[in-house]
């Protein structure tokens, strides 16, 4: 049920308070309406003025013009290995962990050698026995040969002794080979690092039983990396072995360099691109698997006038730019040369029409016409506090600045 407000039922004091509140609300509403009305009537910059932020201008400079070709890919170690067991047995000790640096030949782990040592001892004993047998056979052959020469025995008897001597020689050779095999098995119970690098994975622990072929460790040499990147067939002719590459990756502040080491002569299956392989030396901050992107330096020329390609517009077969000249926008016809790369904002060579030090609009702002006055704004959209702009013209006050000034006066 709605409650009806009865002004006359209030006490005289409450009546006065209510009247004062109504008057105050009307006054505040009137002032707000007045402010909004005057702000809406404030004149916007005339059609002859265009507002441009300083960050939307670029200064024409004479610098080195580098023609580049973009590429990207993952950094993979140029040398890595997966170590597998060449002997079977129980793991006796493991000497390294993941992330540990090792040198070539360092002992990584050892298997139990009791069985392998016994096999070596047995093979060595067999060699000693075969050596003694061969020595006796040789002495027997020598003695019987003297008897044959003296005519005491037949030649056939000496031939039988020769067969015994050759059998003893074969037994010794076989025993020696068995010893080599046993010694090799004993040495393979000790797992050594085949390359220098960092242990990337350890797959065994003390007490584990491994068989021949079981994976044990993974080692990567992170001193150098290789980046593989596809290059379109239309551009592969510009790529040569030995060219420099500038790369960058997330997490690393500075750029790092690389060198093209190989170019695949055949296209990738299902595409018209060729793989290019770049060798990268680790600067201490790179890690395996990082994604890197950069450019191949195709050529470099000094003292070339250039501006971003986004500043150049084309119409009726001619190219032009908008120059801020003495606070006025000027449409200037230019002649362009080579483009540094296919990137949108890549530098483009200007062979005529501009001079070093001039400022041009770097983007298509959509409302630019010749002879428009330029009101320069900072990145926040307000007029810079400097007494004059770089062109020597006094900055004009924008609409928002006028409204703020009006409210401060009120």
C-alpha positions as CSV (number, residue, x, y, z in Angstrom):
1,X,0.0,0.0,0.0
2,X,1.6,3.3,-1.1
3,X,2.2,5.9,1.6
4,X,1.2,9.5,0.6
5,X,3.4,12.4,1.6
6,X,1.6,15.1,3.5
7,X,3.7,18.3,3.6
8,X,1.3,20.2,5.8
9,X,1.3,17.4,8.4
10,X,5.0,18.1,9.1
11,X,6.2,20.4,11.8
12,X,7.2,23.9,10.7
13,X,10.9,23.2,11.1
14,X,10.7,20.1,8.9
15,X,8.7,22.1,6.3
16,X,11.5,24.7,6.1
17,X,14.1,21.9,5.8
18,X,12.2,20.3,3.0
19,X,11.8,23.6,1.1
20,X,15.6,24.3,1.4
21,X,16.4,20.8,0.1
22,X,14.1,21.2,-2.9
23,X,15.6,24.7,-3.7
24,X,19.1,23.2,-3.5
25,X,18.3,20.3,-5.8
26,X,16.7,22.7,-8.3
27,X,19.8,24.9,-8.2
28,X,22.2,22.0,-8.7
29,X,20.1,20.7,-11.6
30,X,20.1,24.1,-13.2
31,X,23.9,24.5,-13.0
32,X,24.5,21.0,-14.4
33,X,22.0,21.8,-17.3
34,X,23.7,25.1,-17.9
35,X,27.2,23.5,-18.0
36,X,26.1,20.8,-20.4
37,X,24.3,23.3,-22.6
38,X,27.4,25.5,-22.9
39,X,29.7,22.6,-23.5
40,X,27.5,21.3,-26.3
41,X,27.5,24.7,-27.9
42,X,31.3,25.0,-27.6
43,X,32.8,25.1,-31.1
44,X,34.8,22.1,-32.2
45,X,38.0,22.6,-34.1
46,X,37.0,24.0,-37.5
47,X,37.2,21.8,-40.5
48,X,40.4,23.6,-41.4
49,X,42.2,22.1,-38.3
50,X,43.4,18.5,-37.8
51,X,44.6,17.1,-34.5
52,X,47.6,14.8,-34.7
53,X,49.5,13.1,-31.9
54,X,53.3,13.5,-31.9
55,X,53.6,9.7,-31.9
56,X,51.8,9.7,-35.3
57,X,54.6,11.6,-36.9
58,X,58.0,10.3,-38.0
59,X,61.1,12.3,-38.9
60,X,62.8,11.6,-42.2
61,X,66.4,10.4,-41.5
62,X,69.4,9.4,-43.5
63,X,70.5,6.1,-42.1
64,X,71.8,2.7,-43.1
65,X,69.2,0.9,-45.2
66,X,69.1,-2.8,-44.4
67,X,67.2,-5.0,-46.8
68,X,66.1,-8.1,-44.8
69,X,64.0,-11.2,-45.0
70,X,62.0,-12.4,-42.0
71,X,62.3,-15.9,-40.6
72,X,61.4,-17.7,-37.4
73,X,61.7,-21.1,-35.7
74,X,62.6,-23.0,-32.5
75,X,66.1,-23.2,-31.1
76,X,67.3,-26.8,-31.0
77,X,70.7,-27.9,-29.7
78,X,73.0,-28.6,-32.6
79,X,74.4,-31.6,-30.6
80,X,72.4,-33.8,-28.4
81,X,72.4,-37.5,-27.5
82,X,70.2,-40.2,-25.8
83,X,72.4,-42.6,-23.9
84,X,71.2,-46.2,-23.7
85,X,72.5,-49.2,-21.8
86,X,75.0,-51.4,-23.6
87,X,75.1,-53.9,-20.7
88,X,72.4,-55.3,-18.4
89,X,72.4,-55.4,-14.6
90,X,71.5,-53.6,-11.4
91,X,72.3,-49.9,-11.1
92,X,75.0,-49.5,-8.4
93,X,75.4,-45.7,-8.4
94,X,74.2,-42.6,-10.3
95,X,76.6,-39.6,-10.2
96,X,74.6,-36.9,-12.0
97,X,71.3,-35.1,-12.0
98,X,69.2,-33.1,-14.4
99,X,70.7,-29.7,-15.2
100,X,74.2,-30.7,-14.3
101,X,77.0,-29.8,-16.6
102,X,79.3,-32.7,-17.7
103,X,82.4,-33.1,-19.8
104,X,83.0,-35.7,-22.4
105,X,84.1,-38.9,-20.7
106,X,82.7,-38.1,-17.3
107,X,81.2,-41.1,-15.4
108,X,77.4,-40.7,-15.2
109,X,76.5,-44.1,-13.6
110,X,77.8,-47.6,-12.9
111,X,76.1,-51.0,-13.0
112,X,77.0,-53.8,-10.7
113,X,80.2,-55.4,-12.0
114,X,80.4,-58.6,-10.0
115,X,79.2,-60.8,-12.9
116,X,81.2,-59.0,-15.5
117,X,84.4,-59.1,-13.4
118,X,84.0,-62.8,-12.9
119,X,83.7,-63.3,-16.7
120,X,86.9,-61.3,-17.2
121,X,88.8,-63.4,-14.7
122,X,87.5,-66.6,-16.3
123,X,88.5,-65.4,-19.8
124,X,91.9,-64.3,-18.5
125,X,92.4,-67.8,-17.0
126,X,91.4,-69.4,-20.3
127,X,94.0,-67.3,-22.1
128,X,96.7,-68.3,-19.7
129,X,95.8,-72.0,-20.1
130,X,95.8,-71.7,-23.9
131,X,99.2,-69.9,-23.9
132,X,100.7,-72.8,-21.9
133,X,99.1,-75.4,-24.2
134,X,100.5,-73.6,-27.2
135,X,103.9,-73.4,-25.6
136,X,104.0,-77.2,-25.0
137,X,102.7,-77.8,-28.6
138,X,105.4,-75.6,-30.1
139,X,108.1,-77.3,-28.0
140,X,106.8,-80.7,-29.0
141,X,106.8,-79.7,-32.7
142,X,110.4,-78.4,-32.4
143,X,111.7,-81.6,-30.7
144,X,110.0,-83.9,-33.3
145,X,111.2,-81.8,-36.2
146,X,114.8,-82.5,-35.0
147,X,114.0,-86.2,-34.8
148,X,112.7,-86.1,-38.3
149,X,115.8,-84.5,-39.6
150,X,117.9,-87.1,-37.8
151,X,115.7,-89.8,-39.4
152,X,114.3,-91.3,-36.2
153,X,110.6,-90.6,-37.0
154,X,108.4,-90.5,-40.1
155,X,107.2,-87.3,-41.7
156,X,103.6,-88.3,-41.0
157,X,104.2,-88.2,-37.3
158,X,105.5,-84.6,-37.5
159,X,102.4,-83.6,-39.5
160,X,100.1,-84.8,-36.6
161,X,102.1,-82.8,-34.2
162,X,101.8,-79.7,-36.5
163,X,98.0,-80.1,-36.4
164,X,98.1,-80.2,-32.6
165,X,100.2,-77.0,-32.6
166,X,97.8,-75.2,-34.9
167,X,94.8,-76.3,-32.7
168,X,96.6,-74.8,-29.7
169,X,97.1,-71.6,-31.5
170,X,93.4,-71.4,-32.5
171,X,92.4,-72.1,-28.9
172,X,94.6,-69.2,-27.7
173,X,93.1,-66.8,-30.3
174,X,89.6,-67.8,-29.2
175,X,90.4,-67.3,-25.5
176,X,91.9,-63.9,-26.3
177,X,88.8,-62.8,-28.1
178,X,86.6,-64.0,-25.2
179,X,88.7,-61.9,-22.9
180,X,88.3,-58.8,-25.1
181,X,84.5,-59.3,-25.1
182,X,84.4,-59.8,-21.3
183,X,86.5,-56.7,-20.8
184,X,84.3,-54.7,-23.1
185,X,81.2,-55.8,-21.2
186,X,82.9,-54.8,-17.9
187,X,83.7,-51.4,-19.3
188,X,80.2,-50.9,-20.6
189,X,78.9,-51.4,-17.0
190,X,80.4,-47.9,-16.5
191,X,78.3,-45.3,-18.4
192,X,80.4,-42.3,-19.6
193,X,79.2,-39.0,-21.2
194,X,79.9,-39.3,-25.0
195,X,79.7,-35.5,-25.4
196,X,80.1,-32.4,-23.2
197,X,76.9,-30.7,-22.3
198,X,74.0,-30.5,-19.8
199,X,72.1,-33.5,-18.4
200,X,68.5,-32.9,-19.7
201,X,67.0,-36.2,-18.4
202,X,68.0,-38.9,-16.0
203,X,65.8,-42.1,-16.3
204,X,67.5,-44.4,-13.7
205,X,68.0,-44.6,-10.0
206,X,70.2,-46.7,-7.7
207,X,68.7,-50.2,-7.4
208,X,67.0,-50.2,-10.8
209,X,67.6,-53.1,-13.2
210,X,68.3,-52.2,-16.7
211,X,68.6,-54.2,-19.9
212,X,70.6,-53.6,-23.1
213,X,69.0,-50.7,-24.9
214,X,67.2,-49.2,-21.9
215,X,67.3,-45.4,-22.0
216,X,69.5,-43.9,-19.2
217,X,70.3,-40.3,-19.8
218,X,69.8,-37.4,-22.3
219,X,72.5,-34.9,-22.8
220,X,72.3,-31.7,-24.8
221,X,75.2,-29.4,-25.7
222,X,73.7,-25.9,-25.4
223,X,76.8,-24.0,-26.5
224,X,75.3,-23.8,-30.0
225,X,71.8,-24.0,-31.3
226,X,70.3,-24.6,-34.7
227,X,67.2,-22.8,-36.0
228,X,65.3,-24.3,-39.0
229,X,63.0,-21.9,-40.8
230,X,61.0,-22.3,-44.1
231,X,61.7,-19.7,-46.8
232,X,59.2,-19.2,-49.7
233,X,60.5,-20.3,-53.1
234,X,60.1,-16.7,-54.5
235,X,62.7,-15.5,-52.0
236,X,65.1,-18.5,-51.5
237,X,67.3,-17.2,-54.3
238,X,68.3,-14.2,-52.1
239,X,69.5,-16.5,-49.3
240,X,73.2,-17.6,-49.2
241,X,75.3,-19.6,-46.8
242,X,77.2,-17.3,-44.5
243,X,74.6,-14.5,-44.4
244,X,74.1,-12.8,-41.0
245,X,70.8,-13.2,-39.1
246,X,69.5,-11.0,-36.2
247,X,67.2,-12.8,-33.8
248,X,65.1,-12.1,-30.8
249,X,63.0,-14.2,-28.4
250,X,60.7,-13.6,-25.4
251,X,62.5,-13.5,-22.1
252,X,65.8,-12.3,-23.6
253,X,66.2,-8.5,-23.6
254,X,68.9,-8.1,-26.2
255,X,69.0,-9.4,-29.8
256,X,71.4,-12.2,-30.7
257,X,73.2,-13.1,-33.9
258,X,73.3,-16.2,-36.1
259,X,74.7,-17.3,-39.4
260,X,73.1,-19.3,-42.2
261,X,74.9,-22.6,-42.2
262,X,72.9,-24.8,-44.7
263,X,70.2,-24.4,-47.2
264,X,68.1,-27.4,-48.2
265,X,68.1,-27.8,-52.0
266,X,64.7,-29.6,-52.0
267,X,61.3,-28.1,-51.2
268,X,59.3,-29.2,-48.1
269,X,56.7,-31.9,-48.8
270,X,53.3,-30.2,-49.5
271,X,54.7,-26.7,-49.8
272,X,56.8,-24.5,-52.0
273,X,59.3,-23.5,-49.3
274,X,62.9,-24.4,-48.6
275,X,64.3,-25.1,-45.1
276,X,67.2,-22.7,-44.1
277,X,69.3,-23.7,-41.1
278,X,70.8,-21.0,-38.9
279,X,73.6,-21.7,-36.4
280,X,73.3,-19.6,-33.2
281,X,75.9,-19.4,-30.5
282,X,74.5,-19.3,-27.0
283,X,74.9,-16.0,-25.2
284,X,74.2,-17.6,-21.8
285,X,70.5,-16.7,-21.8
286,X,69.2,-19.1,-24.5
287,X,67.4,-22.4,-23.7
288,X,66.5,-25.3,-25.9
289,X,63.0,-25.0,-27.4
290,X,62.8,-21.2,-27.3
291,X,60.9,-19.7,-30.2
292,X,62.9,-17.0,-32.0
293,X,62.1,-14.7,-34.9
294,X,64.3,-12.3,-36.8
295,X,65.6,-11.3,-40.1
296,X,68.3,-12.3,-42.6
297,X,70.4,-9.4,-43.7
298,X,70.4,-9.5,-47.5
299,X,72.1,-6.1,-48.2
300,X,73.0,-2.9,-46.5
301,X,73.5,0.6,-47.9
302,X,74.6,3.7,-45.9
303,X,73.0,7.2,-45.9
304,X,69.6,6.3,-47.4
305,X,66.5,8.4,-46.7
306,X,63.7,6.2,-45.5
307,X,60.4,6.3,-43.7
308,X,57.9,3.6,-42.6
309,X,56.0,2.1,-45.5
310,X,52.7,2.9,-43.7
311,X,53.4,6.6,-44.4
312,X,53.3,6.2,-48.1
313,X,50.0,6.3,-50.0
314,X,49.4,5.6,-53.7
315,X,46.8,7.2,-56.0
316,X,46.6,7.5,-59.8
317,X,49.9,5.6,-60.2
318,X,51.9,8.0,-58.0
319,X,53.0,7.9,-54.4
320,X,52.6,10.7,-51.9
321,X,53.0,11.5,-48.2
322,X,51.6,14.1,-45.8
323,X,54.3,16.5,-44.4
324,X,53.8,18.8,-41.4
325,X,55.3,22.0,-42.7
326,X,55.1,25.2,-40.6
327,X,52.0,23.9,-38.8
328,X,50.2,23.1,-42.0
329,X,49.6,19.7,-43.6
330,X,51.2,19.4,-47.1
331,X,50.6,16.7,-49.6
332,X,54.0,15.8,-51.1
333,X,54.6,13.6,-54.1
334,X,57.6,11.2,-53.6
335,X,59.5,8.6,-55.5
336,X,60.1,5.4,-53.6
337,X,62.8,2.8,-54.0
338,X,63.4,-0.6,-52.3
339,X,61.5,-1.8,-49.4
340,X,63.4,-3.3,-46.4
341,X,61.0,-6.2,-46.0
342,X,57.4,-7.4,-46.4
343,X,56.4,-6.2,-42.9
344,X,53.7,-3.6,-42.7
345,X,55.8,-0.9,-41.1
346,X,59.1,-1.8,-42.8
347,X,61.3,1.1,-43.9
348,X,60.9,2.1,-47.5
349,X,63.5,4.1,-49.5
350,X,62.7,7.6,-50.6
351,X,64.7,8.6,-53.6
352,X,63.1,12.1,-54.1
353,X,60.5,14.4,-52.7
354,X,61.7,14.6,-49.0
355,X,64.6,16.0,-47.1
356,X,66.2,14.8,-43.9
357,X,64.6,16.4,-40.8
358,X,61.1,16.8,-42.3
359,X,58.2,15.2,-40.4
360,X,55.6,13.1,-42.1
361,X,52.4,11.4,-40.9
362,X,53.3,7.8,-40.4
363,X,49.7,6.4,-40.5
364,X,46.6,6.8,-42.6
365,X,44.5,8.9,-40.2
366,X,41.6,9.1,-42.7
367,X,40.9,12.9,-42.3
368,X,43.9,14.4,-43.9
369,X,43.7,17.0,-46.6
370,X,46.2,19.5,-48.0
371,X,46.5,22.9,-46.3
372,X,44.8,21.8,-43.0
373,X,46.3,23.4,-40.0
374,X,47.8,20.9,-37.6
375,X,47.1,20.9,-33.9
376,X,49.8,18.7,-32.2
377,X,48.7,16.6,-29.2
378,X,50.7,14.4,-26.9
379,X,50.0,10.7,-26.4
380,X,47.3,11.5,-23.9
381,X,45.3,13.6,-26.4
382,X,46.1,17.0,-24.8
383,X,48.1,19.9,-26.1
384,X,51.8,19.8,-25.2
385,X,52.8,22.3,-22.5
386,X,55.7,23.6,-24.5
387,X,55.4,27.2,-25.6
388,X,55.8,26.2,-29.2
389,X,55.8,23.1,-31.3
390,X,58.7,21.7,-33.3
391,X,57.4,23.5,-36.4
392,X,57.6,26.8,-34.6
393,X,53.8,27.3,-34.3
394,X,52.1,28.0,-31.1
395,X,49.9,25.2,-29.8
396,X,46.2,25.7,-30.0
397,X,43.8,24.9,-27.2
398,X,41.6,21.8,-27.8
399,X,38.0,21.3,-27.0
400,X,38.6,19.3,-23.8
401,X,41.0,21.9,-22.6
402,X,38.4,24.6,-23.1
403,X,35.8,22.7,-21.1
404,X,38.3,22.1,-18.3
405,X,39.2,25.8,-18.2
406,X,35.5,26.8,-18.1
407,X,34.7,24.5,-15.2
408,X,37.8,25.8,-13.2
409,X,36.6,29.4,-13.6
410,X,33.1,28.5,-12.4
